[in-house]
Amino acid sequence: MLFRFSPRESWRRLPSVVRIALAVALIYPTVVLVPDWFVVWVPPAAQLHATIAGLRAARSAYLGVLLALPAATILLAAAVIRGRRRRPRPAWPARGLALCVALGLGLIAAEAVATARLARMRLPLPWLSTSFPDSPGEPTVDIVVLGASSACGVPYQDWLSIDRIVAWKLGEAMPDRRFPVKNLASPGLKLDQVHMLLAKLERRPDLVILYAGHNEFQMRYSWGHGAQHYADEIPPVTVRTGLADAIVARSSVCGLIDTTLDRFLRSAPPAHDVRRALVDVPVYTPAEYAERLEDFRVRLEAITEYCERVGATVVLLIPPGNEADFDPNRSFLPADTPRSRRAEFARAFESARALETGGRDAAIAAYRRLLESQPGFAEAHYRLARLLEAAGHSREAGEHYVAARDDDGLPMRCPSEFQDIYRDLAARHPRAILIDGPAVLRERSRRGVVGDRFFTDGFHPSLIGYTELARAVLEGLRSRGAFGWSRDAPPTRLTPADCAAHFGMDADRWRQICDYAAWFYGHTAYARFDPSQRQAKAARFADARRRIAAGTDPEALGIPGVGTRLDSP
């Protein structure tokens, strides 16, 4: 009987199968429930830091095993051979060697699985089926949305998005039809990942809305990443490489861990204790930029051709960004600029910046001189644009705002070269409907440039922005007579106030929008050399949140991006 023995003796007398079953019974609920406890009781920021620390520890542990296993296997094999001459033979060398062999086989299996996983993640072009089950006889128009966070409707995603506005108004225009929506978009996706979403289609789509392009660089690098840009700062190439570096470079498991770690590092805010330099470096090399541009071109073409092949109407929506009221993250000089010249340029820039408080014309002239010598410096374009807009030169200011966006060394808004791929593609695919998002919003802007009225942050539209983009999509469909919609029908009546009423944008929801905007600007402030503008915006939205909670009407706040008015109350 087990109770006659001590607990340890009782455990030893149990059959091995029973012991294993009991151990699994104890371990399983622990493994299943601990993550839930972790999520419930640990703050999100602590969860993120703990995950990053865990991934780094796992990488170090795996690398340690890779380095130690060969030596341990050799030593234990030698001990086994020597032990044959002893009586009695020691058991530990053989057991240790068996453990090393098992670990080695496990590492081989892990490397094979990681290699396959990485190969799947880097799949050039997915195979996509063109055959779908027959649709029911009811008159439906299946709408599919592809893209990233803006296509989801962030930060309004729980209540509204472009596709939901479009489906609502299409239903009013053609009440005899249903317009079910399948939104496959997800925050943070790059176009290669968006391309893979088409494999999830279960029904033949009738309308595909593609809205992607902001994440081609931002979601590939951590906030602290910088390319080896300047010629005098590139370390000399050496023949000797550390053993650990060589193993990491060849290990698929380490590569998979690093890829996952980078994803979480992108979620963590930029370090507050490390200030970026005014003259910074881009996150990409010229070769990487060209590679991303070409991949974007190939995939956009492939997605469009596939949608046309299955008979879907394609809406290509060029992603607009906040051009006037979102400062660039990084500015840099040409790679061959020596250190002394970079320091000299930085001093000249600060001198021009100091002139802004004394006289607008002198500062404009100073920034023009800087751009004559360095036409690709984003911060100079941005500050010149602000001065020009204040002086009433909206057209020229708009050109410099766009240049500041395009020259940003850490792009968070779709650059012009990527936008032009949409335009070139639409010219070669006349059946596709092109919605030029930046142009749509510029036409509606009373400033002549696109700013905070149309955006909640740097690239996610405000309610006004989403409304205007949805109206442009509806007008594009009506003008083509899509799905039997009469071209002679009057233009769709759609206002931000209509959307707010239909989707229930009450005070609590506007408070959540302010929460999000305060988080975004606070989160990204230290991506710049000067975080003050974004910190001020974060404080403004935090104050708006408090005022709404205290009973202030969101429409009366006078904060661009909050409410439904294009002009201030």
SULQUIMO-V463859 format. One record per pair of residues at least 6 apart in sequence whose C-alpha atoms are under 6 Angstrom apart, sorted by the first residue. I is the first residue (numbers start at 0). GAP is how many residues later the second one is. D is the distance in Angstrom with one decimal. If there is no record, write none. Layout:
# SULQUIMO-V463859
<<I,GAP,D> <I,GAP,D>>
This chain:
# SULQUIMO-V463859
<<1,8,5.3> <72,27,5.9> <75,17,5.4> <75,21,5.5> <78,14,5.9> <79,13,5.4> <79,14,5.9> <82,6,5.6> <110,141,5.6> <110,142,5.6> <113,138,5.4> <113,139,5.3> <114,137,5.3> <127,71,5.8> <129,180,5.9> <131,71,5.8> <131,72,5.9> <138,38,5.2> <139,37,5.5> <139,38,4.6> <139,39,5.8> <140,38,4.9> <140,65,5.6> <141,37,5.9> <141,38,5.4> <141,63,5.1> <141,64,5.1> <142,38,4.7> <142,64,4.8> <142,65,5.9> <143,37,6.0> <143,38,4.9> <143,39,5.7> <143,64,4.8> <144,38,4.7> <144,39,5.7> <144,63,5.7> <144,64,4.9> <145,38,5.6> <145,39,5.0> <145,64,4.9> <146,38,4.6> <146,47,5.8> <146,63,5.9> <146,64,5.0> <146,65,4.7> <147,37,5.0> <147,38,4.8> <147,39,4.7> <147,40,5.8> <147,41,5.1> <147,64,6.0> <148,37,5.6> <148,38,3.9> <149,310,5.5> <150,34,6.0> <150,60,5.7> <151,33,5.7> <152,8,4.2> <161,308,5.2> <165,304,6.0> <166,12,5.6> <189,25,5.3> <189,26,5.4> <204,107,5.7> <205,106,4.4> <206,105,5.3> <206,106,4.7> <207,106,4.9> <208,106,4.7> <209,106,5.3> <209,107,6.0> <210,106,5.1> <212,201,5.3> <213,198,5.7> <213,199,4.8> <213,200,4.5> <217,194,5.6> <221,40,5.9> <221,43,5.4> <221,44,4.6> <222,47,5.6> <224,58,5.9> <225,55,5.9> <225,56,5.9> <225,57,4.4> <226,55,5.9> <226,56,5.1> <226,57,5.4> <226,58,5.9> <227,6,5.8> <228,106,5.6> <229,105,4.3> <230,104,5.8> <230,105,5.6> <247,6,5.9> <268,254,5.2> <269,256,5.5> <269,257,5.7> <274,254,5.9> <275,252,5.9> <275,253,4.4> <276,252,5.3> <277,251,5.4> <278,52,5.9> <278,53,5.1> <279,51,5.6> <279,52,4.9> <280,51,5.3> <281,127,4.0> <282,127,5.9> <313,118,5.0> <314,118,4.7> <314,119,6.0> <315,118,4.9> <316,118,4.7> <317,118,5.2> <317,119,5.1> <318,118,5.7> <319,117,5.0> <319,118,4.5> <320,92,5.5> <320,138,4.5> <321,129,5.1> <321,136,5.0> <321,137,5.6> <322,78,5.6> <322,127,5.7> <322,128,5.9> <323,77,5.9> <323,126,5.8> <323,127,4.8> <324,126,5.1> <324,127,5.9> <325,132,5.5> <327,80,5.4> <328,81,5.8> <328,198,5.8> <328,199,4.9> <329,78,5.5> <329,79,4.8> <329,80,5.8> <330,46,5.5> <330,47,5.1> <330,48,5.9> <330,77,5.9> <330,78,5.8> <331,45,5.9> <351,11,5.5> <351,14,5.4> <354,8,5.0> <355,7,5.3> <363,20,6.0> <375,31,6.0> <377,26,4.2> <377,29,5.2> <377,30,5.7> <380,19,5.1> <380,23,5.2> <381,19,5.5> <381,22,5.3> <384,12,4.2> <384,15,5.3> <384,16,5.8> <387,9,5.3> <388,8,5.4> <393,54,5.8> <397,51,5.7> <405,9,4.9> <441,7,5.7> <441,8,5.5> <451,108,5.3> <451,109,5.6> <452,107,4.6> <452,108,4.7> <453,7,5.6> <453,8,5.1> <453,10,5.6> <453,11,4.4> <454,6,4.0> <454,7,4.3> <454,106,5.7> <455,6,4.8> <455,105,5.3> <461,99,5.3> <463,32,5.4> <466,29,5.7> <477,7,5.9> <477,9,5.7> <478,8,5.4> <480,6,5.2> <495,68,5.2> <496,67,5.6> <510,34,5.0> <513,27,5.2> <513,31,5.4> <517,20,4.0> <517,23,5.1> <517,24,5.6> <520,13,5.1> <520,17,5.1> <521,13,5.7> <521,16,5.5> <524,6,4.6> <524,9,5.3> <553,9,5.8> <554,8,4.9> <557,10,5.3> <557,11,6.0>>
